[in-house]
Amino acid sequence: MKQSLYGYTLVQLQDLVCNLNLKKYNGEQILRWLYQSQVKSIDEMTNLSLNVRESLNEKYEVYLPKIVKKQVSDDGTIKFLLELEDKNLVETVLMRYSYGNAVCVSSQVGCNMGCSFCASGLLKKVRDLTAAEMVSQVMTVQFELNKSSERVSHVVIMGIGEPFDNYNNVMNFIYCINEAKGLAIGARHISVSTSGIVPKIKELMNEKIQINLAVSLHAPSNEIRDKIMKVNHAYNMDELKKVLVEYCNKTNRRLTFEYILLKDINDREEDALKLINWLEGTCSYVNLIPYNAVSESDYQRSSEKSINNFYNILKKNKINVTIRREFGKDIEAACGQLRAKSEAQRKWKYVQKVIKD
């Protein structure tokens, strides 16, 4: 099987061509062809000699996943269900903001974090995605945006999977899309979300790129977080806060805390007050997320009154807080829903075929 040319930084591409006994400058040429000219095959890289293209074609390709399904929302959001070479499925979402076009990227096939409210965890982790497979998600969206002469301006790694459970591939992906001679997506326009893998947060402090870090908190106390997020058994909120304060002090970067509001679980006034107390000493803001209910879960969406009350309590206590704008409410909006539904349909078709045969 050929390897994709996506997912390499400039230095890595230069090493790649040197290992093929080609010229170092060919690496930069390839980078420009992939991300500036946005070709879909090596043969389109016409300023490379025929011999160079033949050498590349022996082992490499410009691989894009198959679009199995594309759902377009009334608000302009587009959700893609993509099939990879091994037939596994992932989801990628284009979200349109006033300031640009953001792509939500998946980092794994499935997820092992086991958050009880999350559709992504309905199907367990099959494998990690490579940097190339993550880049191919961005490029799939970019080719869609080319139809209207637009570009991907922001990337959020908040799709299916726990990014810090696939840390090395995710960081390679980030350095790749940040390349000045490639997609040139600024570090301040790249965000990665973690459920709280403490050792990897420590590693991120020492990276030579200042991206945005979001933490999926979703609870104001260990008691509640233990019940809804398995990761809290490994890294509880005390450990998490300690490393995040260290992160803020070292990087001077503001944190985002993602907080899904679940009816009668974490949306009460007492929960808001506990959250305020826990946030003390962190340089952060809170993103409140109205819950997208999934049929496999008993959790319910908080009422508009509860959401607004929670918001107002935080605001009155001088917490920077927003209520997340909801995208794609008229399609399978919750992350992982479309993949889970499609996998269930696949299995049912297989069962029907076995019975028929």
C-alpha positions as CSV (number, residue, x, y, z in Angstrom):
1,M,0.0,0.0,0.0
2,K,1.3,3.4,-0.9
3,Q,1.8,6.1,1.7
4,S,0.1,9.5,1.6
5,L,2.2,12.6,1.0
6,Y,-0.1,14.5,3.3
7,G,1.0,14.9,7.0
8,Y,4.6,15.8,6.4
9,T,6.2,19.0,7.6
10,L,8.7,20.8,5.3
11,V,11.7,19.2,7.0
12,Q,10.1,15.8,6.9
13,L,9.4,16.1,3.2
14,Q,13.0,17.2,2.6
15,D,14.2,14.1,4.5
16,L,11.8,12.0,2.4
17,V,13.1,13.1,-0.9
18,C,16.7,12.8,0.2
19,N,16.0,9.2,1.1
20,L,14.8,8.7,-2.4
21,N,18.1,10.2,-3.7
22,L,16.2,13.3,-4.9
23,K,17.1,16.9,-4.4
24,K,16.3,18.6,-1.1
25,Y,14.5,21.5,-2.8
26,N,12.0,18.9,-4.2
27,G,10.6,18.7,-0.7
28,E,9.5,22.4,-0.8
29,Q,8.1,22.0,-4.3
30,I,6.0,19.0,-3.1
31,L,4.7,21.0,-0.1
32,R,3.6,23.9,-2.3
33,W,1.9,21.6,-4.8
34,L,0.0,19.9,-2.1
35,Y,-1.3,22.9,-0.1
36,Q,-1.0,25.9,-2.3
37,S,-1.8,24.5,-5.7
38,Q,-3.8,21.7,-4.1
39,V,-3.2,19.0,-6.7
40,K,-4.8,15.6,-6.3
41,S,-2.0,13.5,-7.8
42,I,1.8,13.4,-8.1
43,D,1.5,13.6,-11.9
44,E,0.1,17.1,-11.6
45,M,3.3,18.4,-10.0
46,T,4.6,19.5,-13.4
47,N,7.7,21.3,-12.3
48,L,9.1,18.0,-11.0
49,S,10.9,16.0,-13.6
50,L,9.4,12.9,-15.0
51,N,12.0,10.8,-13.2
52,V,11.2,12.5,-9.8
53,R,7.5,11.9,-10.3
54,E,8.1,8.3,-11.2
55,S,10.2,7.8,-8.1
56,L,7.5,9.3,-5.9
57,N,4.7,7.3,-7.6
58,E,6.4,4.1,-6.7
59,K,5.8,4.6,-2.9
60,Y,3.5,7.6,-2.4
61,E,0.2,9.1,-3.5
62,V,-2.0,12.1,-2.7
63,Y,-4.7,10.3,-0.8
64,L,-8.2,11.6,0.0
65,P,-10.8,9.6,1.9
66,K,-14.1,8.7,0.2
67,I,-17.0,10.9,1.1
68,V,-19.7,8.3,2.2
69,K,-22.2,10.9,3.2
70,K,-22.4,14.7,3.3
71,Q,-25.0,16.5,5.4
72,V,-25.7,20.2,4.8
73,S,-27.4,22.2,7.5
74,D,-29.6,25.2,7.0
75,D,-27.0,27.2,8.9
76,G,-24.3,26.3,6.4
77,T,-22.6,23.6,8.6
78,I,-21.5,20.6,6.6
79,K,-20.8,17.2,8.2
80,F,-18.8,14.7,6.3
81,L,-18.8,10.9,6.9
82,L,-15.4,9.8,5.5
83,E,-14.3,6.3,4.7
84,L,-10.6,5.6,5.1
85,E,-8.5,3.1,3.1
86,D,-9.2,0.3,5.6
87,K,-12.9,1.0,5.4
88,N,-13.1,2.6,8.9
89,L,-15.3,5.7,9.2
90,V,-14.6,9.1,10.7
91,E,-16.5,12.4,10.9
92,T,-15.3,15.8,9.9
93,V,-17.4,19.0,10.3
94,L,-17.1,22.4,8.6
95,M,-18.5,25.2,10.8
96,R,-18.9,28.7,9.4
97,Y,-18.3,31.7,11.6
98,S,-18.2,35.4,10.9
99,Y,-14.4,35.4,11.3
100,G,-13.8,32.4,9.1
101,N,-14.3,28.7,8.3
102,A,-13.4,26.2,11.0
103,V,-12.9,22.4,10.5
104,C,-13.5,20.0,13.4
105,V,-11.1,17.1,12.9
106,S,-11.3,13.6,14.3
107,S,-8.1,12.1,15.8
108,Q,-9.1,8.5,16.3
109,V,-11.5,5.8,14.9
110,G,-13.7,5.5,17.9
111,C,-12.8,6.6,21.5
112,N,-11.9,4.8,24.7
113,M,-12.5,7.7,27.1
114,G,-15.9,6.3,28.0
115,C,-17.6,9.6,28.8
116,S,-21.1,8.5,29.6
117,F,-22.9,11.3,27.8
118,C,-20.9,11.2,24.6
119,A,-21.9,9.8,21.2
120,S,-18.3,9.4,20.1
121,G,-17.7,6.8,22.7
122,L,-20.6,4.6,21.7
123,L,-18.1,2.7,19.5
124,K,-14.8,1.9,21.2
125,K,-11.4,2.9,19.8
126,V,-10.4,0.9,16.8
127,R,-7.1,2.7,16.1
128,D,-5.3,6.1,16.0
129,L,-5.4,8.2,12.9
130,T,-2.2,9.2,11.3
131,A,-1.2,12.8,10.7
132,A,-1.8,12.2,7.0
133,E,-5.4,11.1,7.7
134,M,-6.1,14.2,9.8
135,V,-4.6,16.4,7.1
136,S,-6.8,14.6,4.5
137,Q,-9.9,15.6,6.5
138,V,-8.9,19.3,6.3
139,M,-8.1,19.0,2.6
140,T,-11.5,17.3,1.9
141,V,-13.2,20.4,3.4
142,Q,-10.8,22.7,1.6
143,F,-11.8,21.2,-1.8
144,E,-15.4,21.8,-0.8
145,L,-14.7,25.4,0.0
146,N,-12.8,25.8,-3.3
147,K,-16.2,25.8,-5.0
148,S,-17.0,29.1,-3.4
149,S,-13.4,30.5,-3.4
150,E,-13.1,30.2,0.4
151,R,-10.4,28.7,2.6
152,V,-10.1,26.8,5.8
153,S,-8.9,29.4,8.4
154,H,-9.3,27.6,11.7
155,V,-8.9,24.0,12.8
156,V,-10.2,22.5,16.0
157,I,-9.2,18.9,17.0
158,M,-12.5,18.1,18.9
159,G,-14.0,15.4,16.7
160,I,-14.1,11.7,17.4
161,G,-11.3,10.5,19.7
162,E,-9.1,11.9,22.5
163,P,-6.3,13.8,20.8
164,F,-3.9,13.3,23.7
165,D,-4.4,9.6,23.4
166,N,-2.8,10.0,20.0
167,Y,-0.4,12.8,21.0
168,N,2.5,12.3,18.5
169,N,0.4,12.0,15.4
170,V,-1.8,15.0,16.5
171,M,1.2,17.2,17.1
172,N,2.8,16.2,13.8
173,F,-0.6,17.1,12.2
174,I,-0.6,20.5,13.9
175,Y,3.0,21.4,12.8
176,C,2.1,20.3,9.3
177,I,-1.0,22.5,8.9
178,N,1.0,25.4,10.5
179,E,3.7,25.3,7.8
180,A,4.2,28.8,6.3
181,K,4.7,27.4,2.8
182,G,1.8,25.0,3.2
183,L,-1.7,25.6,4.5
184,A,-0.3,28.3,6.8
185,I,-3.0,28.1,9.4
186,G,-1.8,30.2,12.3
187,A,-1.1,28.7,15.7
188,R,-3.6,31.0,17.3
189,H,-6.2,29.5,14.9
190,I,-5.6,25.9,16.0
191,S,-7.3,24.5,19.0
192,V,-7.0,21.0,20.6
193,S,-9.3,19.6,23.2
194,T,-8.5,17.0,25.9
195,S,-10.6,15.4,28.5
196,G,-7.6,15.9,30.9
197,I,-4.6,13.6,30.2
198,V,-2.3,15.3,32.6
199,P,1.1,13.9,31.3
200,K,0.4,15.1,27.8
201,I,-0.7,18.6,29.0
202,K,2.8,18.7,30.6
203,E,4.3,17.8,27.2
204,L,2.3,20.4,25.4
205,M,3.9,23.1,27.7
206,N,7.3,22.4,26.0
207,E,6.1,22.4,22.4
208,K,7.5,25.1,20.2
209,I,4.0,26.3,19.0
210,Q,1.4,28.1,21.0
211,I,-1.9,26.6,20.0
212,N,-5.1,27.0,22.0
213,L,-5.9,24.3,24.7
214,A,-9.4,23.4,25.6
215,V,-10.3,21.1,28.5
216,S,-13.5,19.1,28.5
217,L,-14.4,19.6,32.1
218,H,-18.1,19.1,32.3
219,A,-18.3,18.9,36.1
220,P,-17.7,21.2,39.1
221,S,-16.5,18.5,41.5
222,N,-14.8,15.1,41.6
223,E,-18.0,13.5,42.8
224,I,-19.9,14.4,39.6
225,R,-16.9,14.0,37.2
226,D,-16.2,10.5,38.5
227,K,-19.7,9.5,37.5
228,I,-19.8,10.9,34.0
229,M,-16.1,10.8,32.9
230,K,-13.9,7.8,33.4
231,V,-10.7,9.8,32.9
232,N,-11.3,11.4,36.3
233,H,-10.4,8.1,38.0
234,A,-6.9,8.4,36.5
235,Y,-6.5,12.2,36.7
236,N,-8.9,13.8,39.1
237,M,-9.8,17.5,39.2
238,D,-7.1,18.3,41.8
239,E,-4.3,16.9,39.6
240,L,-5.9,18.5,36.6
241,K,-6.0,22.0,38.1
242,K,-2.5,21.8,39.3
243,V,-1.1,21.0,35.9
244,L,-3.3,23.6,34.2
245,V,-2.2,26.4,36.6
246,E,1.4,25.4,35.7
247,Y,0.5,25.4,32.0
248,C,-1.0,29.0,32.2
249,N,2.0,30.3,34.2
250,K,4.5,28.8,31.7
251,T,2.8,29.5,28.4
252,N,0.9,32.7,29.3
253,R,-2.0,31.3,27.3
254,R,-5.7,31.4,28.3
255,L,-7.5,28.1,28.7
256,T,-11.0,27.2,27.5
257,F,-13.1,24.9,29.7
258,E,-15.8,23.1,27.8
259,Y,-18.9,22.4,30.1
260,I,-21.8,20.4,28.7
261,L,-25.0,21.2,30.7
262,L,-26.9,18.0,31.7
263,K,-30.3,18.3,33.3
264,D,-30.2,17.8,37.1
265,I,-26.7,16.5,36.9
266,N,-24.4,19.5,36.7
267,D,-26.6,22.5,35.9
268,R,-27.8,23.6,39.3
269,E,-27.0,26.8,41.1
270,E,-24.8,24.9,43.6
271,D,-22.9,23.4,40.7
272,A,-22.2,26.9,39.3
273,L,-20.8,28.1,42.6
274,K,-18.6,25.0,42.9
275,L,-17.3,25.6,39.4
276,I,-16.5,29.2,40.2
277,N,-14.5,28.1,43.3
278,W,-12.6,25.5,41.3
279,L,-11.7,28.0,38.5
280,E,-10.0,30.4,40.9
281,G,-6.4,30.9,40.0
282,T,-6.8,29.8,36.3
283,C,-6.5,32.1,33.4
284,S,-9.6,30.8,31.5
285,Y,-13.0,31.2,30.1
286,V,-15.9,28.8,30.2
287,N,-17.8,27.6,27.1
288,L,-21.2,26.3,28.2
289,I,-22.6,23.7,25.8
290,P,-26.3,22.9,25.5
291,Y,-26.5,19.1,25.4
292,N,-27.4,17.2,22.1
293,A,-29.3,14.2,23.5
294,V,-28.4,10.8,22.0
295,S,-30.9,7.9,22.0
296,E,-28.4,5.6,23.7
297,S,-28.2,7.8,26.8
298,D,-30.6,8.8,29.5
299,Y,-29.1,12.3,29.9
300,Q,-31.3,15.2,29.0
301,R,-30.7,18.7,27.8
302,S,-30.9,21.4,30.5
303,S,-33.8,23.8,30.2
304,E,-33.2,27.3,28.7
305,K,-33.9,28.7,32.1
306,S,-31.3,26.5,33.8
307,I,-28.7,27.3,31.0
308,N,-29.3,31.1,31.3
309,N,-29.3,30.9,35.1
310,F,-25.9,29.0,35.1
311,Y,-24.5,31.6,32.7
312,N,-25.7,34.5,34.8
313,I,-24.2,33.2,38.0
314,L,-20.8,32.8,36.4
315,K,-21.0,36.2,34.7
316,K,-21.9,37.9,38.0
317,N,-18.9,36.3,39.6
318,K,-16.6,37.8,36.9
319,I,-16.0,34.5,35.0
320,N,-15.5,34.9,31.3
321,V,-18.3,32.7,29.9
322,T,-20.1,32.1,26.7
323,I,-22.9,29.8,25.5
324,R,-21.7,27.9,22.5
325,R,-23.5,28.6,19.3
326,E,-25.2,25.4,18.1
327,F,-24.2,24.2,14.7
328,G,-26.2,21.7,12.5
329,K,-29.2,21.2,14.7
330,D,-31.1,19.8,11.8
331,I,-28.6,17.1,11.0
332,E,-26.9,14.5,13.3
333,A,-25.3,17.2,15.3
334,A,-23.7,15.4,18.2
335,C,-20.1,14.3,17.5
336,G,-20.1,10.6,16.6
337,Q,-23.8,10.2,15.9
338,L,-23.5,9.9,12.2
339,R,-20.7,7.4,12.4
340,A,-22.5,5.3,15.0
341,K,-25.7,5.3,12.9
342,S,-23.8,4.3,9.8
343,E,-21.9,1.5,11.5
344,A,-25.2,0.1,12.8
345,Q,-26.6,0.2,9.3
346,R,-23.5,-1.6,8.0
347,K,-23.9,-4.4,10.6
348,W,-27.6,-4.8,9.8
349,K,-26.8,-5.1,6.1
350,Y,-24.2,-7.7,6.8
351,V,-26.6,-9.7,9.0
352,Q,-29.2,-9.5,6.3
353,K,-26.7,-10.8,3.7
354,V,-25.6,-13.7,6.0
355,I,-29.3,-14.7,6.5
356,K,-29.9,-14.4,2.7
357,D,-26.9,-16.5,1.8
